[in-house]
């Protein structure tokens, strides 16, 4: 049993793990997203090779950019819409996440109450409507993305987490026996099955399905086309790429964690790296040993939390916990591979499911999350409203990206709507400080979050100060 000031269950798991066995379980893994590796990617659309003019340019081929381009064409089929992507659509966060599609627009109810208390009820309603709209759109567009409305099981692995669950969900909480009847793990103390709180999807199939829908709707797409700069010329806005110049009436920026083309937005987001591993397929006996017959997504209640789920072909994805920031807001391909994070996740997986300790892992990868200080998306307008950027989702953007696309198009249209009048849209998060304050602050915060978990959830003065000013940091 954990005690205040003692190691957490997952820290004890790391200490007790056999390092040779852990490394053996990861031997030969592919350092690429399982989701993208499990599907046939289409031939890339040709790169831009000349100067061009258009009505609307969308920069970024992830969920936010794809939804923006698609909905723009559906609102006005005659509008010329172009999408520019530096690599291929869905290659970054949209093809690397866990596939948890949650309705919240504010990274959870409690975070919404902290930042927008007067609006949180309306945002909860809009989030539910948005998720329903996403499901309807996926069905209408014929996107096969293995959508499963199974909900999410939120589990307590420490005593203080069990107490928190009991206080927040007195009539819904599952005790140890009940939660282990759903999914059997020696670490679980209690849980809550939120039936409406999550839909699971194959994120790679969703991204490529949206890409196909964009092309079918008439979106002109150029992949392997990196935009280098943006500036105004005679009432129009110009994007410069390595291959040509694009002049547009309106521009939507959906570049996630990448360095913003707008100087005013650069300090409002930092790239934080998240990691995941995927097992080989389970045998029937292995599946029976843990139950999990209802296939829910699972998230534990730690400050440094894990998320995990079964895949459509009988594997288990296990991710989260580490949240790694690199000095100077750097994003580099080599940061996608972090052996110490993969080994930590493997040790935590084996502690969670000891009956599966002989499983090998086939995929291990990472990627950057666009983290903002309020943990949910914001909107930046520039060039007299001709340019709008949406980002800052902080890892909960699979559904919220569709909502952000709708807001972006409303803002670009220039006519106030119910969405553009929301405080969520009109207010911006506090910026992160420059270096070295950013690195020092993040390192201190991560250390204090770990100490809070060891102290039974008691938060330090530093964490209370961050809470007071609407700041924070977690994986």
C-alpha positions in Angstrom: 0.0 0.0 0.0 1.3 3.4 -0.9 1.9 6.0 1.8 2.4 9.8 1.7 6.0 10.4 0.8 6.5 6.9 -0.6 7.0 5.8 -4.2 3.9 5.4 -6.4 2.9 2.1 -7.8 4.5 2.9 -11.1 7.7 4.1 -9.6 8.0 0.9 -7.6 7.3 -1.0 -10.9 10.3 0.6 -12.5 12.6 -0.3 -9.5 11.5 -3.9 -9.5 11.6 -4.4 -13.3 14.3 -6.6 -14.8 16.1 -4.3 -17.2 17.2 -7.1 -19.4 13.7 -8.4 -19.7 12.4 -5.0 -20.5 14.9 -4.4 -23.2 14.2 -7.9 -24.6 10.5 -7.0 -24.8 11.3 -4.0 -27.0 14.0 -5.6 -29.1 13.2 -5.1 -32.8 10.4 -2.6 -32.4 9.5 -0.4 -35.3 10.0 3.3 -34.4 7.0 4.4 -36.3 3.3 4.9 -35.5 1.5 1.6 -35.4 -1.6 3.3 -36.8 0.2 4.5 -39.9 2.1 1.3 -40.2 -1.0 -0.8 -40.2 -2.7 0.9 -43.2 -1.7 1.5 -46.9 -1.0 5.2 -47.3 -2.1 6.7 -50.6 0.3 8.2 -53.1 1.2 11.8 -52.0 -0.4 14.7 -53.8 2.2 16.6 -55.8 4.2 19.4 -54.3 3.4 22.9 -55.3 5.6 23.9 -58.3 4.5 27.3 -59.3 3.0 30.6 -58.0 -0.8 30.5 -57.6 -3.8 32.5 -56.2 -6.8 31.1 -54.4 -9.7 32.0 -52.1 -8.7 30.0 -49.0 -5.4 28.4 -48.1 -5.2 25.9 -45.2 -1.7 25.3 -43.9 -1.4 21.9 -42.2 -2.8 18.5 -43.1 -3.7 17.1 -39.7 -7.2 16.9 -38.3 -7.7 20.6 -37.8 -6.5 21.5 -41.3 -8.5 18.7 -43.0 -11.7 19.5 -41.2 -11.2 23.2 -42.0 -10.7 22.5 -45.7 -13.6 20.0 -45.9 -16.1 22.2 -44.1 -15.1 25.2 -46.1 -15.9 23.4 -49.4 -19.2 22.1 -47.9 -20.2 25.6 -46.8 -19.4 27.0 -50.3 -18.7 24.4 -53.0 -17.7 27.3 -55.4 -14.9 28.5 -53.1 -11.4 27.6 -54.2 -9.7 25.8 -51.3 -6.1 24.8 -51.2 -4.4 22.7 -48.5 -0.6 22.8 -48.0 1.2 20.1 -46.0 4.9 20.0 -45.3 5.0 16.2 -45.3 2.0 14.0 -45.8 -1.5 14.4 -44.3 -1.8 12.8 -40.9 1.9 12.1 -40.4 2.2 14.1 -37.2 -0.1 14.2 -34.1 -3.1 13.1 -36.1 -1.5 9.8 -37.0 0.3 9.2 -33.7 -2.3 9.7 -30.9 -4.2 7.0 -29.0 -7.4 7.3 -30.9 -9.4 8.6 -27.9 -12.2 10.9 -29.2 -13.6 12.8 -26.2 -16.3 15.4 -26.2 -14.6 18.0 -23.9 -13.5 21.2 -25.5 -11.7 22.3 -22.3 -9.5 19.3 -21.5 -12.0 18.1 -18.9 -14.8 19.7 -16.8 -12.5 20.8 -13.9 -10.1 22.6 -16.2 -13.0 24.3 -17.9 -14.3 25.5 -14.5 -10.8 26.8 -13.7 -10.5 28.9 -16.9 -14.0 29.7 -18.1 -16.4 29.1 -15.1 -19.2 31.1 -16.5 -19.2 29.3 -19.8 -18.3 25.8 -18.9 -21.9 24.4 -19.1 -22.3 25.8 -22.6 -19.0 24.5 -23.6 -19.9 21.0 -22.3 -23.1 21.1 -24.4 -21.2 22.3 -27.5 -18.6 19.6 -26.9 -21.3 16.9 -26.9 -23.0 18.4 -30.0 -19.6 18.5 -31.7 -18.9 14.9 -31.0 -22.3 13.9 -32.3 -21.6 15.9 -35.4 -18.3 14.3 -35.9 -19.8 10.8 -35.7 -22.5 11.9 -38.1 -20.0 13.3 -40.5 -17.8 10.2 -40.4 -20.9 8.1 -41.2 -22.1 10.4 -43.9 -18.7 10.6 -45.6 -18.3 6.8 -45.4 -15.0 7.0 -43.4 -14.2 3.5 -42.0 -12.1 4.4 -39.0 -13.1 1.5 -36.6 -15.3 3.8 -34.5 -16.3 2.2 -31.2 -18.6 4.0 -28.7 -17.2 2.1 -25.7 -16.5 4.9 -23.3 -13.5 5.3 -21.0 -12.6 3.5 -17.7 -10.9 6.0 -15.4 -9.0 4.0 -12.8 -7.3 4.8 -9.5 -3.9 3.2 -8.8 -3.2 5.1 -5.6 -5.3 5.5 -2.4 -5.7 9.2 -2.8 -7.0 8.7 -6.3 -9.6 6.3 -5.0 -10.7 8.9 -2.5 -11.0 11.5 -5.2 -13.1 9.2 -7.3 -15.4 8.4 -4.4 -15.9 12.1 -3.7 -16.6 13.0 -7.3 -18.6 9.9 -8.3 -20.2 8.5 -5.1 -23.0 6.6 -7.0 -21.0 5.6 -10.1 -17.7 4.4 -8.6 -16.7 0.8 -9.1 -14.8 -0.7 -6.1 -11.7 -2.8 -6.6 -13.6 -6.0 -7.3 -16.0 -4.3 -9.7 -13.3 -2.5 -11.7 -11.2 -5.7 -11.9 -14.2 -7.6 -13.2 -14.1 -5.2 -16.2 -10.3 -5.2 -16.6 -8.1 -7.2 -14.2 -5.0 -5.5 -12.8 -3.4 -5.8 -9.4 -2.8 -2.0 -9.5 -6.5 -1.0 -9.7 -8.1 0.2 -6.5 -11.3 1.7 -8.0 -12.7 3.1 -11.2 -15.5 4.8 -13.0 -16.8 3.7 -16.4 -17.8 6.9 -18.3 -19.9 5.4 -21.0 -20.4 8.7 -22.8 -16.9 10.1 -22.3 -15.0 8.6 -25.2 -15.3 7.0 -28.6 -12.3 5.0 -29.8 -11.1 5.3 -33.4 -8.2 4.2 -35.6 -6.6 7.7 -35.9 -4.7 7.0 -39.1 -7.8 5.8 -40.9 -9.7 8.9 -39.7 -7.0 11.2 -41.0 -6.7 9.5 -44.4 -10.5 9.3 -44.6 -10.8 13.1 -44.1 -8.0 13.5 -46.7 -10.0 11.5 -49.2 -13.1 13.4 -48.4 -11.3 16.7 -49.0 -10.1 15.6 -52.4 -13.5 14.3 -53.4 -15.0 17.7 -52.4 -12.6 19.5 -54.7 -9.9 20.7 -52.3 -6.7 21.3 -54.1 -3.9 19.6 -52.1 -0.2 19.9 -52.2 1.9 17.7 -49.9 5.6 17.9 -49.3 5.1 21.7 -49.5 6.5 23.6 -46.5 5.3 27.2 -45.9 8.2 29.4 -44.8 6.6 32.8 -44.2 3.5 34.9 -44.4 3.0 38.6 -45.1 0.5 41.0 -46.5 0.6 42.6 -50.0 -2.0 45.1 -51.2 -4.8 43.8 -49.2 -4.1 40.1 -49.8 -2.0 37.7 -47.9 1.0 35.9 -49.3 2.6 32.6 -48.3 6.1 31.7 -49.4 7.1 28.1 -49.9 10.2 26.5 -51.2 8.5 25.8 -54.5 6.3 28.9 -55.1 4.2 31.7 -53.7 0.5 31.4 -52.8 -1.7 34.5 -52.7 -5.0 34.1 -50.9 -8.0 36.1 -49.7 -8.1 34.1 -46.5 -5.6 31.8 -44.7 -6.2 29.2 -41.9 -3.2 28.0 -40.0 -3.5 24.5 -38.5 0.2 23.8 -37.7 -0.2 22.1 -34.3 3.1 22.2 -32.3 5.2 23.5 -35.1 6.7 27.0 -34.9 3.8 29.4 -35.7 4.0 31.6 -38.8 2.5 34.3 -36.6 5.0 35.9 -34.2 2.1 36.9 -31.9 1.3 33.2 -31.3 4.8 31.7 -30.9 5.0 31.9 -27.1 1.5 30.6 -26.5 2.4 27.0 -27.4 5.3 24.7 -26.6 6.0 21.3 -28.1 5.9 18.5 -25.5 6.8 15.0 -26.5 4.5 12.1 -25.7 5.3 8.4 -26.2 3.5 5.1 -26.8 4.2 1.4 -27.3 2.0 -1.3 -28.9 2.2 -5.0 -28.1 2.1 -8.0 -30.5 -1.4 -9.5 -30.8 -2.7 -11.2 -27.7 -3.6 -14.9 -27.7 -7.1 -16.0 -26.6 -5.6 -17.2 -23.3 -3.9 -13.9 -22.8 -7.0 -11.9 -23.5 -9.0 -14.1 -21.0 -6.4 -13.5 -18.3 -7.3 -9.8 -18.1 -10.9 -9.7 -19.2 -11.4 -6.4 -20.9 -14.4 -7.8 -22.8 -16.1 -4.5 -23.3 -13.0 -2.9 -24.9 -13.1 0.5 -23.2 -10.3 3.0 -23.4 -8.5 3.3 -20.0 -6.9 6.3 -18.3 -5.4 6.3 -14.8 -5.9 9.2 -12.5 -2.3 10.2 -12.0 -0.9 13.7 -12.7 1.5 11.8 -15.0 -1.2 9.6 -16.5 -1.3 6.6 -18.8 -3.8 6.0 -21.5 -4.3 2.6 -23.0 -6.7 0.6 -25.2 -7.1 -2.5 -27.3 -6.5 -2.1 -31.1 -8.9 -3.5 -33.7 -6.5 -6.4 -34.4 -6.1 -7.5 -30.8 -3.1 -5.7 -29.6 -2.8 -3.2 -26.7 -1.6 0.4 -27.1 0.0 1.8 -23.9 1.1 5.5 -23.8 1.5 8.6 -21.8 3.2 9.4 -18.4 6.4 11.1 -19.7 6.0 14.6 -21.1 9.3 15.8 -22.5 10.2 19.3 -23.4 13.4 20.3 -25.2 15.2 23.5 -24.7 14.2 26.3 -27.1 10.9 24.7 -28.2 12.9 22.4 -30.5 11.1 19.8 -32.7 13.4 17.3 -34.3 12.8 13.8 -35.8 15.3 12.2 -33.4 13.1 13.3 -30.5 10.4 10.8 -31.7 12.6 8.0 -30.4 13.4 8.0 -26.6 14.5 4.5 -25.3 14.2 5.5 -21.7 10.5 6.4 -22.1 9.8 3.2 -24.0 11.5 1.2 -21.3 9.5 3.0 -18.6 6.2 2.4 -20.4 7.1 -1.3 -20.9 7.8 -1.6 -17.1 4.5 0.1 -16.3 2.6 -2.1 -18.7 4.1 -5.3 -17.1 3.1 -4.0 -13.7 -0.4 -3.2 -14.8 -0.8 -6.6 -16.6 1.6 -9.1 -15.0 -0.1 -12.0 -16.8 1.1 -10.4 -20.1 4.7 -10.0 -19.0 5.9 -12.3 -21.8 4.4 -10.1 -24.5 6.8 -8.4 -27.0 6.2 -4.9 -28.3 6.2 -4.3 -32.0 6.0 -0.5 -32.2 7.3 2.4 -30.1 7.1 6.0 -31.2 6.7 9.5 -30.0 5.5 12.9 -31.2 5.0 16.5 -30.3 1.8 17.8 -28.6 0.8 21.5 -29.0 0.6 22.4 -25.3 -0.9 25.7 -24.2 -1.0 27.0 -20.7 -4.8 26.5 -20.4 -4.6 23.0 -22.0 -7.2 23.6 -24.7 -7.3 25.3 -28.1 -7.2 29.1 -28.7 -7.5 31.3 -31.8 -5.1 33.9 -33.1 -6.2 36.5 -35.7 -3.8 38.5 -37.8 -3.6 40.6 -41.0 -6.9 42.4 -40.4 -8.7 39.1 -39.8 -7.6 37.5 -43.1 -5.5 35.0 -41.2 -6.7 32.7 -38.3 -4.7 30.2 -36.4 -6.1 27.4 -34.2 -3.9 25.3 -31.9 -3.0 24.5 -28.3 -5.2 21.4 -27.9 -2.7 19.7 -25.5 -3.4 16.2 -26.6 -7.2 16.3 -26.6 -7.8 17.5 -30.1 -9.3 14.5 -32.1 -12.8 15.8 -31.6 -12.0 19.4 -30.7 -10.2 19.9 -34.0 -13.6 19.8 -35.8 -15.0 22.4 -33.5 -11.9 24.6 -34.1 -12.4 24.3 -37.8 -15.9 25.6 -37.5 -14.8 28.5 -35.4 -11.9 29.3 -37.8 -14.2 29.5 -40.7 -16.6 31.7 -38.8 -13.8 34.0 -37.8 -12.5 34.2 -41.4 -16.0 35.1 -42.7 -15.9 38.2 -40.5 -19.5 38.0 -39.3 -20.1 37.4 -35.6 -21.7 34.1 -34.7 -22.6 32.4 -31.5 -19.3 30.5 -31.6 -17.1 33.6 -32.3 -18.6 35.3 -29.3 -17.5 32.6 -26.8 -15.0 33.6 -24.2 -13.1 30.5 -25.3 -12.6 32.1 -28.7 -12.1 35.7 -27.6 -9.7 35.0 -24.8 -6.1 33.7 -25.2 -4.0 31.6 -22.8 -1.1 33.2 -21.0 2.2 32.8 -23.0 5.0 30.6 -21.8 8.1 32.5 -20.8 11.3 32.6 -23.0 14.3 30.5 -22.2 15.8 29.8 -19.8 12.7 30.4 -17.7 10.6 28.0 -19.8 12.9 25.0 -19.3 13.5 25.7 -15.7 9.8 26.2 -15.0 8.8 23.0 -16.8 11.4 20.9 -15.1 10.4 22.2 -11.7 6.7 21.6 -12.5 7.3 18.0 -13.6 9.3 17.4 -10.4 6.6 18.9 -8.2 3.9 16.8 -10.0 5.8 13.7 -9.2 6.3 14.8 -5.6 2.6 15.5 -5.3 1.8 11.9 -6.3 4.2 10.6 -3.7 2.5 12.8 -1.1 -0.9 11.4 -1.7 -2.0 14.1 -4.1 -1.0 17.0 -1.8 0.0 19.9 -4.0 3.0 22.1 -3.3 3.1 25.9 -3.1 4.5 26.0 -6.6 1.6 23.9 -8.0 -0.9 26.0 -6.1 0.6 29.1 -7.5 0.4 27.8 -11.1 -3.3 26.8 -10.4 -4.0 30.3 -9.1 -2.7 31.9 -12.3 -4.4 29.5 -14.6 -1.1 27.7 -15.5 -0.2 24.1 -15.3 1.6 21.2 -16.9 0.9 17.5 -17.2 1.1 14.7 -19.8 
